[in-house]
Amino acid sequence: MENVSSSSILSPGTVAPDFCLATEPGKLLRLSDLRGQPVVLVFYPADWSPVCGDQLSLYNEILPEFERFNAHLLGISVDGPFCHAAYRQHRNLDLTLLSDFEPKGAVSRQYGAYDSKNGISQRAIFVLDDKGIIRWSYLSPISINPGADGILAALEELQRE
Amino acid sequence: MINSGPTPPLTMPLGTRDHVLGPPDARLVLVEYGDYQCPHCRRAHPIVRQIVARFGDQLKFGFRHFPLSKIHPQARLAAQAAEAAAAQEKFWQMHDLLFRHQDELELDHLAQYAAVLELDVPRFRDELNAGLYARRVQEDVVSGLRSGVNGTPTFYVHNKRFNGGYELDALVNALDTPPTPDTPPT
């Protein structure tokens, strides 16, 4: 079975745990520095998935849709910064990728989005409001690309408030 | 189960704006979001043709654009070329040519296909250069995003996302299964 209980991931209303992770070799990003704008955290299993039009390529394609909401989208996996750099270049990705690399998977664990059996992040999405509160979270079956409809609906909801 | 996971609904049902094969009141509905430069969509194309032939008047099939232009740089222009051909009543003919010549989708190639289809080529070129159909293509993309399109091709069977790929048998089986009512099965 690929269904994973969604009770494990942090739920709406929770303050998003702060973190500081590498965006590229030698460069760090702290989540709390993004306060004041919505943030979308996309945990995903690994760089180099073998399909075109995968989850990250899709989000990369529609970055302007996220920008309409002034939202910052961050991809997170346990791949190291050099791996991310090669992956971003190869796939022509503009979006920011963070390395939950050392200690491995620590941030993913904090969000309840770590698959410790396989040593990878799960396919989990969190939409944070401008104060860093989780407003929507979703855990997808690992083999299913969840698309963007849930994220866009959550951002629209935030904008209406 | 291959077709497991969530099946979000098609938020914008097929309408008069769409390119549709089959009668408008057909019992069975298949919608594809596709990209002319996507190799998977090219492989799915003859399968869709078989399905359309097989179900005949029982089925309406609609195609919408979902160009992933960061990985497929010519896909968006190719989608607009299909729309420019549609403006001259040749959408499906251009659609077939684009998939058949997936590796040749620069503007000059597109104009050659327009000539093959005996379109008004200067008009076709002018419309592409002016980006006349860019918004139309983007409308398709946004409707797909709001419906849970997660790559290409993404199919909707009876207005719900089909997670089972694009093999002939899987799609035929799904189409043969009667549409479920909106209430969840018990």
Interface residues (C-beta under 8 A of the other chain):
Chain A: E2 N3 V51 C52 G53 D54 Q55 S57 L58 N60 E61 I62 E65 R91 N92 L93 D94 S140 P141 S143 I144 N145 P146 G147 A148 D149 L152 A153
Chain B: S4 G5 P6 P8 T11 D35 C38 P39 H40 L68 S69 K70 I71 H72 V141 V142 L145 R146 S147 G148 V149 N150 G151 T152 N163
